[in-house]
């Protein structure tokens, strides 16, 4: 157990720890893959790259909604580009 995260309410500690662990796992795993592996779509399924970008974008959008804000044009652009390997 890592202990409490400063500035995060007790009710949200499990969520914060889960997000931090996810970041660590992505940072540890992505560098071990080639660009071809990251963007390949075996049998037409979504790529690893898409899932990583989608997770990052989804979290950003959720925090925007949680603040009671609307998505920006930039956030909409990120959403559209999630599956683009460039």
C-alpha positions in Angstrom: 0.0 0.0 0.0 1.3 3.4 -0.9 -0.7 5.4 1.6 -2.9 8.4 1.0 -2.4 10.8 -1.8 -2.3 14.4 -0.7 -5.2 16.5 -1.8 -7.4 13.5 -2.7 -10.5 12.8 -0.6 -10.6 9.4 1.2 -13.5 8.3 -1.0 -11.5 8.9 -4.1 -8.2 7.3 -2.9 -8.9 4.0 -4.7 -9.6 5.8 -7.9 -6.4 7.9 -7.7 -4.3 4.8 -6.9 -5.8 3.0 -9.8 -5.0 5.8 -12.2 -1.5 6.1 -10.9 -0.9 2.4 -11.4 -2.3 2.5 -14.9 0.1 5.3 -15.8 3.0 3.3 -14.4 2.0 0.2 -16.4 1.6 2.1 -19.6 4.9 3.8 -19.2 6.6 0.5 -18.5 4.9 -1.4 -21.4 4.8 1.0 -24.3 8.5 1.4 -24.7 8.8 -2.4 -25.1 6.6 -2.4 -28.2 7.4 -1.4 -31.7 5.2 1.2 -33.5 3.9 -1.6 -35.6 2.8 -3.5 -32.5 1.3 -0.4 -30.9 -0.8 0.4 -34.0 -1.6 -3.1 -35.3 -5.2 -4.2 -35.5 -5.3 -8.0 -35.4 -8.6 -9.3 -36.8 -9.8 -5.6 -37.0 -9.8 -5.0 -33.2 -8.8 -1.6 -31.8 -5.0 -1.1 -31.4 -3.1 -0.7 -28.2 -2.3 2.9 -29.3 -6.0 3.6 -29.7 -6.7 2.3 -26.2 -3.9 4.3 -24.6 -5.0 7.5 -26.3 -8.7 6.8 -25.6 -8.0 6.2 -21.9 -6.0 9.5 -21.6 -8.7 11.4 -23.5 -11.6 9.9 -21.6 -10.0 10.8 -18.2 -9.4 14.3 -19.4 -13.0 14.6 -20.6 -14.4 13.1 -17.4 -12.5 15.7 -15.3 -13.8 18.4 -17.6 -17.4 17.2 -17.0 -16.8 16.9 -13.3 -15.8 20.6 -13.2 -19.1 21.3 -14.8 -17.4 22.5 -18.0 -18.0 21.8 -21.7 -15.4 20.1 -23.9 -13.1 22.5 -25.8 -12.5 22.4 -29.5 -9.0 20.9 -28.7 -10.6 18.1 -26.7 -13.0 17.3 -29.6 -9.9 17.2 -31.9 -8.1 14.8 -29.6 -11.3 12.6 -29.5 -11.4 12.4 -33.3 -7.6 11.7 -33.5 -7.5 8.8 -31.0 -7.3 6.1 -33.6 -4.9 8.0 -35.9 -1.4 6.4 -35.7 0.3 9.6 -36.9 
